[in-house]
Amino acid sequence: MANGIVIIPTYNEIENIESIIRAVFSLHNPFHILIVDDNSPDKTAEKVMELQKEFPNQLYLGRRDKKLGLGTAYVHGFKWALKNNYNYIFEMDADFSHNPNDLEKLYDACHFNGADLAIGSRYVTGVNVVNWPLSRVLLSYFASVYVRLITGMKIMDATAGFICYKREVLEKINLDKIKFIGYAFQIEMKYRAFAKNFNIQEIPVIFTDRTKGQSKMSGSIIKEAVLGVISLRIRKFLNRL
């Protein structure tokens, strides 16, 4: 029985989904996968259902009626994983920007090295990003600088979405109170774990921009992240986090 599950939210990832599933299942550690699909028009969910025949009791699918955002997809997955008794719960993108081989590094950080939350970090040892334009690298890097200044967290990659949580972290965070749905969600989850004094470790990884499919980044997502950090800090100050 696997004690770790990889949650992968999808929306129009038909070009990547089979390859990423096979890559995870080829690892030494016996991870399970939960795909949370937001009714992808390109039939991503149908491809997952086809693969479930090959990987019964390893590959799971949560289907939602419409596109509801990254944060709500992960919250859906977290609740499912806790209900099904997984001890290590991962976030990972479908597009190979996160190298599946690095799942084992994150697992080791939590299972052997005392981390409660392990972050696959692009910036803890410099700037480890491949195929991003300079403008995108600068936006991401200085977003983390901004988060550190506002929140006091000593995390170099606050917007990272490649993460392993011990189940105890998710059990202590009130998932029904998670406010943000875009990339601010990643900051909020880290900040809530930080506020509860969990051991957060950053593990260096190389981030490679997608080669297939389309990015989900938008101006509204960036705005949510910028304003959301201030909101989080105020709510913690008022003891309303």
VOMARLUM-724637 format. One record per residue (C-alpha): y, x, z; residue in one letter; residue number from 1; chain. Coordinates in steps of 0.5 Angstrom, whole numbers, plus 500, padded with zeros to 3 digits. Each point is the difference from the previous one (the first is absolute). Example, Ala and Ser with C-alpha at 12.3 -4.5 7.8 and 13.67 -1.06 7.14 Angstrom:
<recs>
     Y     X     Z   kolpa   lovex   nuvex
   491   525   516       A       1       A
   507   502   498       S       2       A
</recs>
This chain:
<recs>
     Y     X     Z   kolpa   lovex   nuvex
   500   500   500       M       1       A
   507   503   498       A       2       A
   505   500   506       N       3       A
   506   501   495       G       4       A
   503   495   495       I       5       A
   505   502   494       V       6       A
   505   494   499       I       7       A
   502   500   493       I       8       A
   506   495   498       P       9       A
   500   498   492       T      10       A
   504   497   495       Y      11       A
   498   501   493       N      12       A
   496   506   501       E      13       A
   495   499   495       I      14       A
   501   507   497       E      15       A
   498   503   507       N      16       A
   496   496   504       I      17       A
   493   502   498       E      18       A
   501   507   500       S      19       A
   504   500   507       I      20       A
   494   496   503       I      21       A
   495   505   497       R      22       A
   504   506   503       A      23       A
   500   497   507       V      24       A
   492   498   500       F      25       A
   499   507   497       S      26       A
   502   504   506       L      27       A
   496   503   506       H      28       A
   502   495   505       N      29       A
   498   493   499       P      30       A
   506   496   500       F      31       A
   501   493   498       H      32       A
   505   497   496       I      33       A
   504   493   500       L      34       A
   504   499   494       I      35       A
   506   495   502       V      36       A
   502   497   493       D      37       A
   506   496   499       D      38       A
   498   495   494       N      39       A
   500   506   495       S      40       A
   501   497   493       P      41       A
   496   506   497       D      42       A
   494   498   504       K      43       A
   500   505   504       T      44       A
   496   496   505       A      45       A
   495   498   495       E      46       A
   498   507   499       K      47       A
   499   501   508       V      48       A
   496   494   500       M      49       A
   496   503   494       E      50       A
   499   507   504       L      51       A
   498   496   507       Q      52       A
   493   499   496       K      53       A
   499   507   500       E      54       A
   503   502   507       F      55       A
   498   494   504       P      56       A
   502   501   508       N      57       A
   505   505   498       Q      58       A
   505   497   496       L      59       A
   504   494   502       Y      60       A
   505   496   497       L      61       A
   506   496   503       G      62       A
   503   496   494       R      63       A
   507   497   501       R      64       A
   504   494   496       D      65       A
   506   504   498       K      66       A
   504   507   501       K      67       A
   502   500   507       L      68       A
   502   507   501       G      69       A
   496   507   503       L      70       A
   502   499   507       G      71       A
   496   493   500       T      72       A
   494   502   496       A      73       A
   499   506   505       Y      74       A
   501   495   506       V      75       A
   495   496   497       H      76       A
   495   506   499       G      77       A
   501   502   507       F      78       A
   499   493   503       K      79       A
   493   500   496       W      80       A
   498   507   502       A      81       A
   501   499   507       L      82       A
   496   494   500       K      83       A
   495   503   497       N      84       A
   500   506   505       N      85       A
   502   506   496       Y      86       A
   502   506   504       N      87       A
   504   504   495       Y      88       A
   505   496   495       I      89       A
   503   503   494       F      90       A
   506   498   496       E      91       A
   499   503   493       M      92       A
   503   498   493       D      93       A
   496   498   494       A      94       A
   503   505   495       D      95       A
   498   507   502       F      96       A
   506   502   503       S      97       A
   496   501   506       H      98       A
   494   505   499       N      99       A
   494   496   502       P     100       A
   497   507   503       N     101       A
   506   500   505       D     102       A
   497   494   503       L     103       A
   495   505   504       E     104       A
   506   504   502       K     105       A
   503   494   503       L     106       A
   494   498   503       Y     107       A
   499   506   503       D     108       A
   507   500   504       A     109       A
   498   494   503       C     110       A
   493   501   502       H     111       A
   500   507   502       F     112       A
   507   502   501       N     113       A
   503   495   504       G     114       A
   504   497   496       A     115       A
   501   492   501       D     116       A
   504   500   493       L     117       A
   499   505   495       A     118       A
   505   500   494       I     119       A
   499   503   493       G     120       A
   506   504   500       S     121       A
   504   502   494       R     122       A
   505   504   503       Y     123       A
   497   503   507       V     124       A
   499   507   496       T     125       A
   506   499   495       G     126       A
   500   495   494       V     127       A
   493   499   497       N     128       A
   502   495   495       V     129       A
   497   500   493       V     130       A
   503   497   494       N     131       A
   506   496   503       W     132       A
   507   501   497       P     133       A
   505   504   505       L     134       A
   504   494   501       S     135       A
   493   496   503       R     136       A
   498   506   504       V     137       A
   507   501   503       L     138       A
   501   492   502       L     139       A
   493   501   503       S     140       A
   501   506   504       Y     141       A
   507   498   502       F     142       A
   498   493   502       A     143       A
   495   504   505       S     144       A
   506   504   503       V     145       A
   504   494   501       Y     146       A
   494   497   504       V     147       A
   500   506   504       R     148       A
   507   499   502       L     149       A
   500   493   501       I     150       A
   494   499   504       T     151       A
   499   507   503       G     152       A
   493   500   497       M     153       A
   498   507   499       K     154       A
   496   498   493       I     155       A
   501   504   494       M     156       A
   497   494   495       D     157       A
   502   494   504       A     158       A
   499   496   493       T     159       A
   493   502   499       A     160       A
   495   495   498       G     161       A
   494   504   501       F     162       A
   498   499   507       I     163       A
   494   500   505       C     164       A
   500   496   506       Y     165       A
   496   499   506       K     166       A
   498   493   501       R     167       A
   504   501   507       E     168       A
   506   501   497       V     169       A
   500   493   496       L     170       A
   497   497   506       E     171       A
   507   502   504       K     172       A
   505   498   494       I     173       A
   501   492   500       N     174       A
   499   500   492       L     175       A
   503   493   500       D     176       A
   506   503   502       K     177       A
   500   505   494       I     178       A
   507   498   496       K     179       A
   500   504   494       F     180       A
   496   499   494       I     181       A
   502   506   495       G     182       A
   500   508   502       Y     183       A
   504   498   506       A     184       A
   493   498   503       F     185       A
   498   507   500       Q     186       A
   506   502   504       I     187       A
   499   494   505       E     188       A
   493   501   501       M     189       A
   501   508   502       K     190       A
   506   498   504       Y     191       A
   496   495   504       R     192       A
   494   505   501       A     193       A
   506   505   502       F     194       A
   503   495   505       A     195       A
   493   499   503       K     196       A
   499   508   501       N     197       A
   494   500   495       F     198       A
   498   507   498       N     199       A
   503   501   493       I     200       A
   498   505   496       Q     201       A
   502   502   492       E     202       A
   494   503   496       I     203       A
   503   504   494       P     204       A
   498   497   493       V     205       A
   502   500   493       I     206       A
   503   494   497       F     207       A
   499   499   493       T     208       A
   504   494   496       D     209       A
   496   495   497       R     210       A
   498   501   492       T     211       A
   497   493   499       K     212       A
   503   493   502       G     213       A
   508   499   502       Q     214       A
   503   502   506       S     215       A
   502   494   505       K     216       A
   507   504   503       M     217       A
   506   496   499       S     218       A
   507   499   502       G     219       A
   499   495   505       S     220       A
   494   504   504       I     221       A
   505   506   501       I     222       A
   505   495   503       K     223       A
   495   497   504       E     224       A
   498   507   503       A     225       A
   507   503   501       V     226       A
   503   494   504       L     227       A
   493   499   503       G     228       A
   500   507   504       V     229       A
   507   498   503       I     230       A
   497   493   502       S     231       A
   494   503   503       L     232       A
   504   505   504       R     233       A
   504   494   503       I     234       A
   494   496   502       R     235       A
   497   506   503       K     236       A
   507   501   504       F     237       A
   500   492   502       L     238       A
   492   501   502       N     239       A
   499   495   495       R     240       A
   495   504   495       L     241       A
</recs>
